[in-house]
C-alpha cells in the first residue's frame, strides 16, 4: 500500500549550497583533533570529552556547530595542550527531544553529533573519535588507529550516534550493515526484522551491483501505538546512517508493501547533488523504489505502472516553468525526469540500456551518498556512459532551469498504457513506445530477476 504523502521524507544535507563540492580526490585534512569520549554510565546520562589537536591553537576555537547544546556543555580543567568538556546528555536530550539534537527513548540516547561535538570553527580538520565506557553505534569509518574518523567540514552531514541501551539486530550476509533497535517495544521479533532488512538491503545491493556505502548503520526508532513505517531519512559523511521510524505494531507482510526503507536504501547509491535542489537524489529514490520491489517479487509490473499513472502528474507541475531546479519538493518531478530519460535511452538501444546503467557507472566511480557531486558532473557522466547522445543534458536544458509543459496523457498513450474504469491497467503492445515500456521495469525486455525473500505480491 502506498503512503499518501511523500513530502515528509528528507535527505538531510544542511547548507549544501554553501559548502564547496567535495569531489573524489579532494585533499585530506592537514590538522587533526583527537577526541576521547567517555560514556559515564549504562544510560549514557553524561559524556566526558578530552580533546588534543595537532595545532594547539585550535583548542581555543572548539564549540558545537549547533548552539542549542551550549548550556549543557561545561568546559572543565584540563592539562596543558588539551581541552576537556562535560556534556549533560540526559539534560540536553530532555530539553531537545529532537532527532536534530538529542532524544531519549527508554535507555537509548540518539544524538546528532553536530549538536554536541565541540569542533574547530574553521579549517578542514580530521576529527578522530575513541569511545569508551559504554556501548555506542555509529557509521563512521575507522582508521588503522581504531578511531572513528570524520572531517570537521562534514560534521553537519554526519548521521546520528546511538549511546546507552539498545539492541543489535543481526543481518545475515550483510556484514557492512549494522542494525540497532532503540530501547522500545516492537511486536516483530529481531529475527523477522533482520530477515526483512536483509531482503531490502539485498534487493538494493543487487540493483547497484554492490553495497553502496561501507559502513552503513540502520537505526530502528519504534513509535508507540502505530503500525507500518512512518518516516525515514539518511545522513552521510564517511559512512551512512538511515533512521527509520517504525510503528510498534508493524507486521512483517505490511513492511514488504511499504516503500520507505527501499527508498532510503536507494539514496545510498548516488552522490549528493544539491546545487539544483533535491530532484536528482529524490527522483532516483522515488522512480526506482517500485522497480526494485517488482524485481524482488514484492510488487507486480501492473502495480508499478498504476502507481506512476496516479502519482507522476505531480511531476508535470515540477517540470513546468520555472523549471525543476526551482521546484520546492520535486520528488515526482525528479522521477518523471528519470522516466523520460529511461524511455529515450531504452528507445535508442532497443531496450538494452537505461538510466540505471549510467547511475551504476557513477557509483563505480565512487559516487555514493557520502560524496558531493555537481549537477553538471552527474549529467556529463551519464551522457558519456550512454554513448554521448546527450539525452540527459538535453532533458536538463528543457526541464531543469526554465521548465516546459509535458503532455503526460500523450506519453501514456505512446507507451501503450491505459487505466481502466475498474482501476486495472491495459497494455497496448502496438503502441510506438511499447518496446521501451516493456524494458523499463525489468531492466531489459524479457529479463528475469530471482525473487528475494519469502514475500510475494499478489496480482
Ligand atoms: Zn528521499
Boltz pocket constraint, residues with backbone or C-beta under 6 A from the ligand:
constraints:
  - pocket:
      binder: B
      contacts: [[A, 9], [A, 10], [A, 11], [A, 263], [A, 264], [A, 267], [A, 281], [A, 282], [A, 285]]
      max_distance: 6.0
